[in-house]
Amino acid sequence: MATTKLTINSNGSVKVEGDFEIVDVQGNAYGLQGRTVVSLCRCGRSANKPFCDGSHKGHFEHDAKAFELPPKKV
């Protein structure tokens, strides 16, 4: 299985790269037209949700820095 990479961009979207499918809550797939890279909205301002359209510029701040989650609860 191919790797899917998600990059959390500072002050912006989540970039998704690789082999993936995006579906709605009913399981219907979005038509990605063969794209292997898309950006997903994190700010809620996009007119093209769930995809990013750049509307976050100047309205969304988040300094994306990786960190360790606490251990999984058993």
N, CA, C and O atoms as a MOPAC input file, in Angstrom:
PM7 MOZYME 1SCF
protein

 N      0.85000 1    -1.18400 1     0.00000 1
 C      0.00000 1     0.00000 1     0.00000 1
 C      0.89200 1     1.24300 1     0.00000 1
 O      1.85600 1     1.31500 1     0.76200 1
 N      0.57900 1     2.20300 1    -0.83700 1
 C      1.35200 1     3.43900 1    -0.94000 1
 C      1.15200 1     4.30300 1     0.30100 1
 O      0.11200 1     4.24200 1     0.95700 1
 N      2.14900 1     5.09600 1     0.60300 1
 C      2.09400 1     5.98600 1     1.75000 1
 C      1.31200 1     7.24600 1     1.40700 1
 O      1.45700 1     7.80500 1     0.32000 1
 N      0.49000 1     7.68300 1     2.34000 1
 C     -0.19700 1     8.96300 1     2.23300 1
 C      0.44300 1     9.89500 1     3.24100 1
 O      0.59600 1     9.54300 1     4.41100 1
 N      0.81800 1    11.08200 1     2.79200 1
 C      1.47900 1    12.05300 1     3.65900 1
 C      0.56400 1    13.25000 1     3.85200 1
 O      0.05100 1    13.81100 1     2.88400 1
 N      0.36000 1    13.64400 1     5.11400 1
 C     -0.38700 1    14.84800 1     5.44600 1
 C      0.58200 1    15.85000 1     6.04300 1
 O      1.30000 1    15.53500 1     6.99100 1
 N      0.60600 1    17.05300 1     5.49500 1
 C      1.45500 1    18.12200 1     6.00100 1
 C      0.56300 1    19.21800 1     6.55000 1
 O     -0.25700 1    19.78100 1     5.82600 1
 N      0.72500 1    19.52400 1     7.84500 1
 C     -0.04200 1    20.58600 1     8.47900 1
 C      0.73000 1    21.88100 1     8.25300 1
 O      1.78000 1    22.09400 1     8.85900 1
 N      0.22200 1    22.73200 1     7.39600 1
 C      0.90100 1    23.98300 1     7.06600 1
 C      0.62400 1    25.04700 1     8.11800 1
 O     -0.51500 1    25.21400 1     8.55300 1
 N      1.66200 1    25.76600 1     8.52600 1
 C      1.46200 1    26.89700 1     9.42900 1
 C      0.55900 1    27.91700 1     8.74700 1
 O      0.73000 1    28.21600 1     7.56500 1
 N     -0.39800 1    28.44700 1     9.49200 1
 C     -1.30700 1    29.48600 1     9.00700 1
 C     -2.05800 1    29.07500 1     7.75300 1
 O     -2.38800 1    29.92700 1     6.92800 1
 N     -2.33400 1    27.78400 1     7.59400 1
 C     -3.01500 1    27.36800 1     6.37400 1
 C     -3.59800 1    25.97700 1     6.41600 1
 O     -4.04700 1    25.49000 1     7.45400 1
 N     -3.57800 1    25.35900 1     5.26400 1
 C     -4.28300 1    24.10600 1     4.99900 1
 C     -3.52900 1    22.86100 1     5.46400 1
 O     -2.41300 1    22.93100 1     5.98000 1
 N     -4.18800 1    21.72300 1     5.25700 1
 C     -3.55000 1    20.42200 1     5.39400 1
 C     -3.32000 1    19.92000 1     3.96800 1
 O     -4.27000 1    19.72000 1     3.21200 1
 N     -2.06700 1    19.72000 1     3.61400 1
 C     -1.71300 1    19.20200 1     2.29200 1
 C     -1.70800 1    17.69000 1     2.36700 1
 O     -1.04900 1    17.10800 1     3.22900 1
 N     -2.44600 1    17.04600 1     1.46000 1
 C     -2.54800 1    15.58300 1     1.40500 1
 C     -1.89100 1    15.12400 1     0.11200 1
 O     -2.23800 1    15.59000 1    -0.97400 1
 N     -0.93400 1    14.20200 1     0.23900 1
 C     -0.20100 1    13.71000 1    -0.93100 1
 C     -0.18000 1    12.19000 1    -0.90600 1
 O     -0.08600 1    11.58000 1     0.15900 1
 N     -0.26900 1    11.57800 1    -2.08600 1
 C     -0.12000 1    10.13000 1    -2.18500 1
 C     -1.34700 1     9.47000 1    -2.76700 1
 O     -2.04500 1    10.03000 1    -3.61300 1
 N     -1.59100 1     8.26000 1    -2.29100 1
 C     -2.72600 1     7.46700 1    -2.73100 1
 C     -3.80700 1     7.58500 1    -1.66800 1
 O     -3.65300 1     7.04300 1    -0.57400 1
 N     -4.89200 1     8.27800 1    -1.96800 1
 C     -5.93400 1     8.51300 1    -0.97400 1
 C     -7.28500 1     8.67700 1    -1.65000 1
 O     -7.37800 1     8.89100 1    -2.85900 1
 N     -8.31700 1     8.57100 1    -0.84600 1
 C     -9.68700 1     8.83800 1    -1.26200 1
 C    -10.28600 1     9.73300 1    -0.19300 1
 O    -10.01400 1     9.54300 1     0.99200 1
 N    -11.09200 1    10.70200 1    -0.58700 1
 C    -11.78400 1    11.57200 1     0.36100 1
 C    -13.27100 1    11.33600 1     0.17300 1
 O    -13.79200 1    11.44500 1    -0.93700 1
 N    -13.95200 1    11.01200 1     1.26700 1
 C    -15.38400 1    10.72600 1     1.20700 1
 C    -16.15000 1    11.62100 1     2.17300 1
 O    -15.59400 1    12.11800 1     3.15300 1
 N    -17.45300 1    11.82100 1     1.88000 1
 C    -18.30100 1    12.57100 1     2.79500 1
 C    -18.83700 1    11.62800 1     3.87200 1
 O    -18.50200 1    10.44400 1     3.88700 1
 N    -19.65600 1    12.14600 1     4.75700 1
 C    -20.14300 1    11.36700 1     5.89100 1
 C    -20.97800 1    10.15800 1     5.45500 1
 O    -21.07600 1     9.18300 1     6.20100 1
 N    -21.57600 1    10.20300 1     4.27500 1
 C    -22.33400 1     9.06500 1     3.77100 1
 C    -21.46100 1     8.06000 1     3.01300 1
 O    -21.95300 1     7.02500 1     2.56600 1
 N    -20.16800 1     8.36400 1     2.86900 1
 C    -19.25700 1     7.46500 1     2.17700 1
 C    -19.12600 1     7.74100 1     0.68700 1
 O    -18.47900 1     6.97900 1    -0.03000 1
 N    -19.74100 1     8.83400 1     0.21200 1
 C    -19.64100 1     9.21300 1    -1.19700 1
 C    -18.29800 1     9.87800 1    -1.46500 1
 O    -17.89800 1    10.80300 1    -0.75800 1
 N    -17.60500 1     9.39600 1    -2.49800 1
 C    -16.26800 1     9.92500 1    -2.80900 1
 C    -16.34800 1    11.25200 1    -3.55000 1
 O    -17.18200 1    11.43300 1    -4.43700 1
 N    -15.46100 1    12.18500 1    -3.17200 1
 C    -15.28200 1    13.42500 1    -3.92500 1
 C    -14.54500 1    13.08100 1    -5.21600 1
 O    -13.63200 1    12.25500 1    -5.20700 1
 N    -14.92700 1    13.69900 1    -6.30800 1
 C    -14.27800 1    13.47300 1    -7.60000 1
 C    -12.99300 1    14.27000 1    -7.69300 1
 O    -13.02500 1    15.47000 1    -7.96300 1
 N    -11.87500 1    13.62300 1    -7.47400 1
 C    -10.58000 1    14.31500 1    -7.42700 1
 C     -9.91900 1    14.42200 1    -8.79600 1
 O     -8.85100 1    15.02300 1    -8.91100 1
 N    -10.52300 1    13.85900 1    -9.82700 1
 C    -10.03800 1    13.97700 1   -11.19800 1
 C     -8.57200 1    13.58200 1   -11.34200 1
 O     -7.81700 1    14.21900 1   -12.07700 1
 N     -8.17500 1    12.52100 1   -10.63000 1
 C     -6.82300 1    11.99200 1   -10.75200 1
 C     -5.76400 1    12.71100 1    -9.92700 1
 O     -4.58400 1    12.37100 1   -10.01400 1
 N     -6.16100 1    13.69500 1    -9.13300 1
 C     -5.17800 1    14.42200 1    -8.31700 1
 C     -4.55200 1    13.49900 1    -7.27600 1
 O     -5.23100 1    12.65600 1    -6.68900 1
 N     -3.25100 1    13.66700 1    -7.05600 1
 C     -2.54400 1    12.94800 1    -6.00100 1
 C     -2.06800 1    13.91300 1    -4.92200 1
 O     -1.40600 1    13.50200 1    -3.96900 1
 N     -2.40100 1    15.19900 1    -5.06800 1
 C     -2.10500 1    16.22900 1    -4.07200 1
 C     -3.31100 1    17.16800 1    -4.00000 1
 O     -3.75600 1    17.69800 1    -5.01900 1
 N     -3.83500 1    17.36900 1    -2.78900 1
 C     -4.89100 1    18.36000 1    -2.55500 1
 C     -4.59600 1    19.05100 1    -1.23300 1
 O     -3.82400 1    18.54300 1    -0.42000 1
 N     -5.20900 1    20.20600 1    -1.02100 1
 C     -5.10800 1    20.90600 1     0.25200 1
 C     -6.49600 1    21.02300 1     0.85300 1
 O     -7.44200 1    21.44100 1     0.18400 1
 N     -6.61200 1    20.64700 1     2.12700 1
 C     -7.87900 1    20.68800 1     2.83600 1
 C     -7.94400 1    21.89800 1     3.74600 1
 O     -6.96000 1    22.25400 1     4.39400 1
 N     -9.10600 1    22.52700 1     3.79100 1
 C     -9.33400 1    23.72900 1     4.60400 1
 C     -9.28300 1    23.38400 1     6.09600 1
 O     -9.84100 1    22.37700 1     6.53200 1
 N     -8.60500 1    24.23700 1     6.86700 1
 C     -8.60800 1    24.11000 1     8.33400 1
 C     -9.28200 1    25.29400 1     8.99500 1
 O     -9.65000 1    25.21300 1    10.16700 1
 N     -9.45600 1    26.40800 1     8.26800 1
 C     -9.94600 1    27.63400 1     8.89100 1
 C    -11.46000 1    27.78300 1     8.82600 1
 O    -12.03500 1    28.55200 1     9.59600 1
 N    -12.12100 1    27.05700 1     7.91300 1
 C    -13.57100 1    27.15400 1     7.76600 1
 C    -14.03400 1    28.27400 1     6.85800 1
 O    -15.24000 1    28.46200 1     6.69100 1
 N    -13.11300 1    29.03000 1     6.26000 1
 C    -13.48200 1    30.17500 1     5.42400 1
 C    -13.61500 1    29.83600 1     3.94100 1
 O    -14.15400 1    30.64100 1     3.18100 1
 N    -13.14700 1    28.68600 1     3.51500 1
 C    -13.13800 1    28.32800 1     2.09700 1
 C    -14.55200 1    28.24200 1     1.52800 1
 O    -15.46000 1    27.72000 1     2.17500 1
 N    -14.72700 1    28.75400 1     0.32500 1
 C    -15.99600 1    28.61400 1    -0.38900 1
 C    -16.04700 1    27.26000 1    -1.09500 1
 O    -17.06400 1    26.90700 1    -1.69200 1
 N    -14.95800 1    26.50900 1    -1.02700 1
 C    -14.82700 1    25.23500 1    -1.73300 1
 C    -14.57800 1    24.08900 1    -0.74100 1
 O    -13.89600 1    23.12000 1    -1.07600 1
 N    -15.13000 1    24.19700 1     0.48400 1
 C    -14.90600 1    23.18400 1     1.51200 1
 C    -15.28500 1    21.79800 1     1.00700 1
 O    -16.28600 1    21.66700 1     0.30300 1
 N    -14.54300 1    20.78500 1     1.33200 1
 C    -13.48200 1    20.72600 1     2.31900 1
 C    -12.12100 1    21.14800 1     1.77900 1
 O    -11.12000 1    21.04400 1     2.48700 1
 N    -12.07000 1    21.62200 1     0.54300 1
 C    -10.79300 1    21.98300 1    -0.06800 1
 C    -10.45300 1    23.43600 1     0.21000 1
 O    -11.34000 1    24.28300 1     0.32000 1
 N     -9.16300 1    23.71700 1     0.32300 1
 C     -8.67200 1    25.06300 1     0.59900 1
 C     -8.73800 1    25.91100 1    -0.67500 1
 O     -8.39800 1    25.44000 1    -1.76000 1
 N     -9.17800 1    27.16200 1    -0.53100 1
 C     -9.15900 1    28.09800 1    -1.65600 1
 C     -8.32300 1    29.33600 1    -1.35400 1
 O     -8.35700 1    30.30400 1    -2.11400 1
 N     -7.57200 1    29.31700 1    -0.25200 1
 C     -6.70100 1    30.42700 1     0.11000 1
 C     -7.37500 1    31.50400 1     0.93900 1
 O     -6.73900 1    32.50800 1     1.26100 1
 N     -8.64000 1    31.33000 1     1.29500 1
 C     -9.37300 1    32.34600 1     2.06600 1
 C     -8.80300 1    32.58500 1     3.45500 1
 O     -9.11800 1    33.59500 1     4.08400 1
 N     -7.96900 1    31.67100 1     3.94400 1
 C     -7.38800 1    31.78700 1     5.28500 1
 C     -6.36500 1    32.92200 1     5.38800 1
 O     -6.09000 1    33.40500 1     6.48600 1
 N     -5.81000 1    33.34300 1     4.27800 1
 C     -4.72100 1    34.33400 1     4.29900 1
 C     -5.12900 1    35.57700 1     5.08700 1
 O     -6.08500 1    36.27100 1     4.74200 1
 N     -4.37100 1    35.83700 1     6.15900 1
 C     -4.61700 1    36.98800 1     7.00700 1
 C     -5.71600 1    36.79900 1     8.03900 1
 O     -6.01200 1    37.72000 1     8.80000 1
 N     -6.33100 1    35.60600 1     8.07700 1
 C     -7.45200 1    35.36800 1     8.99000 1
 C     -7.27500 1    34.12300 1     9.85500 1
 O     -8.17200 1    33.78000 1    10.62500 1
 N     -6.14800 1    33.45000 1     9.74500 1
 C     -5.97200 1    32.17900 1    10.44200 1
 C     -4.52100 1    32.05400 1    10.86200 1
 O     -3.61800 1    32.11700 1    10.02800 1
 N     -4.29800 1    31.87600 1    12.15800 1
 C     -2.92900 1    31.73100 1    12.64700 1
 C     -2.78400 1    30.44300 1    13.43500 1
 O     -3.52400 1    30.18500 1    14.38400 1
 N     -1.82600 1    29.65100 1    13.02300 1
 C     -1.47200 1    28.43900 1    13.76000 1
 C     -0.06000 1    28.06000 1    13.35300 1
 O      0.19500 1    27.75600 1    12.18800 1
 N      0.85100 1    28.07700 1    14.30200 1
 C      2.23900 1    27.71100 1    14.05000 1
 C      2.34500 1    26.19700 1    14.16700 1
 O      2.42200 1    25.66100 1    15.27200 1
 N      2.34800 1    25.51300 1    13.03700 1
 C      2.34000 1    24.04600 1    13.02200 1
 C      3.70400 1    23.50200 1    13.43000 1
 O      4.69100 1    23.65700 1    12.71100 1
 N      3.74200 1    22.86900 1    14.58600 1
 C      4.94800 1    22.21800 1    15.10300 1
 C      4.56500 1    20.83400 1    15.59000 1
 O      3.63200 1    20.68800 1    16.38000 1
 N      5.27300 1    19.82200 1    15.12900 1
 C      4.98100 1    18.44300 1    15.52700 1
 C      5.25800 1    18.23000 1    17.01600 1
 O      6.16000 1    18.84500 1    17.58400 1
 N      4.47000 1    17.35200 1    17.63800 1
 C      4.66500 1    17.00400 1    19.05200 1
 C      4.17200 1    15.58100 1    19.27600 1
 O      3.47900 1    15.01000 1    18.43300 1
 N      4.53400 1    15.02200 1    20.41000 1
 C      4.12000 1    13.67800 1    20.78500 1
 C      2.76500 1    13.71700 1    21.47600 1
 O      2.54700 1    14.52300 1    22.38100 1
 N      1.85700 1    12.84900 1    21.05100 1
 C      0.59300 1    12.68300 1    21.76000 1
 C      0.83900 1    11.86700 1    23.02200 1
 O      1.82000 1    11.12700 1    23.09300 1
 N     -0.04200 1    11.99000 1    24.02500 1
 C      0.10600 1    11.13200 1    25.19700 1
 C     -0.16800 1     9.68300 1    24.79100 1
 O     -0.79300 1     9.44100 1    23.75800 1
 N      0.28900 1     8.72200 1    25.58900 1
 C      0.04100 1     7.31200 1    25.27100 1
 C     -1.44900 1     7.02800 1    25.08300 1
 O     -2.29900 1     7.65200 1    25.71900 1
 N     -1.74800 1     6.07400 1    24.19800 1
 C     -3.14100 1     5.66100 1    23.98800 1
 C     -3.69200 1     5.07800 1    25.26500 1
 O     -2.99400 1     4.37300 1    25.99300 1
 N     -4.97000 1     5.38000 1    25.53700 1
 C     -5.65200 1     4.80200 1    26.68500 1
 C     -6.04300 1     3.37300 1    26.33800 1
 O     -6.47500 1     3.08100 1    25.22300 1
 N     -5.88300 1     2.49900 1    27.31100 1
 C     -6.19400 1     1.08400 1    27.08100 1
 C     -7.52200 1     0.72300 1    27.67100 1
 O     -7.94800 1    -0.42700 1    27.57400 1

